[in-house]
């Protein structure tokens, strides 16, 4: 051990440091210490300030100090007596090893063999105690002075004395006794040094790292600091924080700072499992911008441009400056992150054993025939969910092909096919025919599956069938008027003048599309409200008036035209209301039977009362009695044709499954027997506990009766809760699992196929001529994001920032699927 090593050890004042010194001396006991003067020794100057820091040992144990059992018992009766300890204790005497008296004995003394006394080893003439610090207990401070026998020594050899510096310490079963051994002359020099005022040295402070993040603590020396820029340590013992400030101004540090600013760290290229808060906000912002673009049918070029523009506009934003969202990345985030995430959430819910229905339809985008697969289910936490599971291309529209695609794609997602409650589609024979239809094939796999034809489609067909039997072709009138005015600005300007002359506010004539069920009634209403102006305009054309329109607006037929338009405007309104209700997301199948029954009663009532609407009735007064009767016969025939079609295509008997479900419509009170019959009709008796169902029904019977009575007394539809809202509130607050299963089965059955039609509308909005490079798979991903995530753009950010799994996936390089292709 060198003198510098001894000084480094001397700076430490803990017991562990003393033990380490002992072990170092044991392993290096053959190396004598150099002789140094006490007055010039930095070691001993430190010793006078910190007395426990002694290092020379009397005796050397055969094993390290950590285990007291391996320590040799030293023959130190005199020292043990001096400190008041029982004899035969494992004892180590620690002294200042810079004294010349010890340099010849470190490598020679072996405690296990020689067991010498202190006086024999060191030539110590006496042992005395020094004053004990005030913080030490009096019992520990009571150390008597003990004289040791004089050891014969050579002539001229200085006399050394030993002092016990403080009470002995027991560490891990071993006694450590600090001694100070000096000659008489050295003691005089030591006293002089003690009287000298010691300077206070500065230590490293952790709070400096907040202002100077490049700093780091040096574990082996608290008076030094390590600079990560210069990669070296420097002293802070004298100036403290001023030394740090002085260091950052040196040329070497300044060069290092410039190099760090111009050089990217390797860390940014390494994959990290934990994201920082700023990274999470940046990724959430990118996902939200992509979601916003998809929701509003924006092109990927606009996303690319926006990502370059945002850092310039919001140059003071840390988030905007770090957003990197080109069209390739945006496409991958939609296709490989958001769309799979939306499907994963749905599949996790459906795997819990929830009943769900399957809806599909077919439509063409150019030469491509597309099929969506839509599921509908209910949970007390999220309510009714209508989600797009798949959207695929198939040129074949045969029943076996549709069935195979549905079954294979449902099983590929790991869903239980026995939980399918119903199959919903339009009323074509390929879907619900008596032989070899899609429903029949699905029924072979699941005998509990119900047919759910589109009731809204059926109501629309009622209107079309009645109009086909009528001599007045209103669809032709609407299309001809729109075709005459839609592309001619001069004609429209002339028509506006006729509107002004008639004192009627001008309204654009809208187009009727036969495949759009709700477009005919608004188109008729526009023509009816502007009929005087339209009549004046077409009559002013004279011979230039189209023949097809002349027969509707000439003097002989104009009154009859206005009469029929008034009749259809009034009658189609009741059909329009039914279709709009059936197309709602929260419309329940248990309400369908009552809705269609009410529609049938309204038609019958109009036939009996011969009510054709106020405008039509007033127009009839301008005709002769015979003409009135002739027109009334035509109008009544229209009602009867509509009623006949409705009776032929909907089962109004009590055998209908929808009639059994209507007890959940809460229009009339019901008993447990009605509930039991509903379960038997829907084949649910094996899936629920009927006995427990009775207990659940009895527990809420009073509540249900009260709700039904309140609904009867509330006549305003604005104040009355919907059937779905009423049941949803009950299931959120009550634990009635068996009744919940029945309700989940009923709610999962859609009232119409509007969800599939809505998917095609969204597809048309996304797959436009300006976005004609989209593939079917990317269109599917966009539709899944639009339909499955029921958030506005603001709420979507809150959803994303909390979804750590989604953020991690968006950060991962796996989103670039083309990079993983072989």
Secondary structure, DSSP 8 states (H G I E B T S, - for coil): --HHHHHHHHT--SHHHHHHHHHHHHHTTTS------TTT-HHHHHHHH-TT---EESS--SS-TT-GGGS-----HHHHHHHT--TT--EEEEE-TTSGGGTTTTTT--TTTT---HHHHH-EEEEEE----TTS-HHHH----B--------TT---EEEEE-S--EEETTEEEEEEEEEEHHHHHHHHHHHTS---------TTHHHH-TTEEE-TT-TTEEEETTTTEEEE-TTTTHHHHHHHTTSHHHHHHHHHHHHS--GGGGS--SS--HHHHHHHHHHHHHHHHHHHTT--HHHHHHHHHHHHHHTTT-HHHHH----HHHHHHHIIIIIHHHHHHHHHHHHTTS--EEEE--EEEETTEEEEEEEEEEEETTTEEEEEEEEEEE-S---HHHHHHHHHHHHHHTT--GGGEEEEEE-S-HHHH-SSS-HHHHHHHH-TT-EEEE-HHHHHHHHHHHHHHTSSS-HHHHHHHHHHHHTT-HHHHHHHHHHHHHHT----------TT-TTHHHHHHHHHHHTHHHHHHHHHHTGGGS-HHHHHHHSTTTHHHHHHHHHHHHHHHHHHHHHHHHHTSTT--HHHHHHHHHHHHHHHHHHHHHT---HHHHHHHTTS-HHHHHHHHHHHHHHHHHHHHHHHHHS--STTSHHHHHGGGG-SS---HHHHHHHHHHTT-TTTS-HHHHHHHHHHHHHHHHHHHHHHHH---TTTS--HHHHHHHHHHH---HHHHHHHHHHHHS-SSSHHHHHHHHHHHHHS-GGGTT--HHHHHHHHHHHHH----HHHHHHHHHH-HHHHHHHHSGGG-GGGG--
